[in-house]
Amino acid sequence: MTDTANIGPCFYFGCHREPGHYLWTETERHAGYAAERSFPFRYTILDGGLLPVGVQEIEGAASLIYIGGWTVITFWDRSVDKRGGCNSAFVIPSKLSFDDAIALSKVRFKWVWKRFKFDVKLSAN
């Protein structure tokens, strides 16, 4: 596993406690515009724009994307909002492998992972 101790703040995009996709900090707070502007991409692309192509909405089917030195893991997730089209994403300010990104997100976002009843797996597409 890559040393992740020096990786800066990470973010979670998705639902928390109720329907509505928002950007969250590691401490369960809305991230705000400063965080959104720190990304090397428009944060709105996290709302379904990076999900696996050609894959049905199977919870946990994930994509791994690198943008400007950042890692994004995005996947189908209806653990809060049961309607179709719901997803989650972890945004990490470092280039990590899928396994390392998942491991880091499990440490920094325990409050998200505790609700998942499915595995998050990298999709072949």
C-alpha positions, -999 to +999 in steps of 0.1 A: +000+000+000+011+035-008+020+058+021-011+080+024-002+099+056+008+131+037-023+132+014-043+164+020-080+166+026-102+142+006-139+147-003-170+126-007-197+134-032-231+119-027-261+116-004-257+117+034-287+110+057-312+121+031-316+124-007-296+151-024-260+149-038-235+172-022-198+175-017-187+166+019-156+170+039-141+142+060-158+156+090-194+153+075-196+190+066-206+206+033-173+213+015-183+246+000-170+266-030-134+268-019-131+230-021-149+228-054-126+254-069-095+234-057-103+206-081-087+204-115-122+197-130-157+210-126-171+192-095-205+188-112-190+160-133-191+139-101-229+138-104-230+108-128-205+121-154-177+096-146-197+064-139-189+031-157-200+033-193-224+005-205-230-009-170-264-012-155-269+006-122-255-022-101-246-008-067-209-008-062-199-009-099-171+016-100-149+037-122-113+048-114-104+082-130-073+103-128-076+140-135-048+164-130-030+143-104-062+136-085-080+102-081-117+099-084-135+066-075-172+069-085-199+042-083-236+035-083-250+039-047-287+038-036-279+033+001-296+066+010-316+076-020-334+046-034-342+062-068-323+053-100-294+074-111-278+077-076-241+076-072-212+083-048-176+094-054-145+097-034-121+125-045-085+122-034-058+148-041-032+123-052-028+096-078-035+063-061-044+028-073-080+016-069-071-005-039-052+022-022-079+048-029-106+025-014-084+018+016-078+055+022-115+063+018-124+036+043-102+053+069-112+089+062-149+083+055-160+056+080-193+074+083-200+067+046-187+031+044-207+019+074-240+022+055-229+002+024-244-033+021-225-039-011-189-042-023-173-014-044-156-031-073-138-017-103-160-022-134-144-038-165-158-008-186 
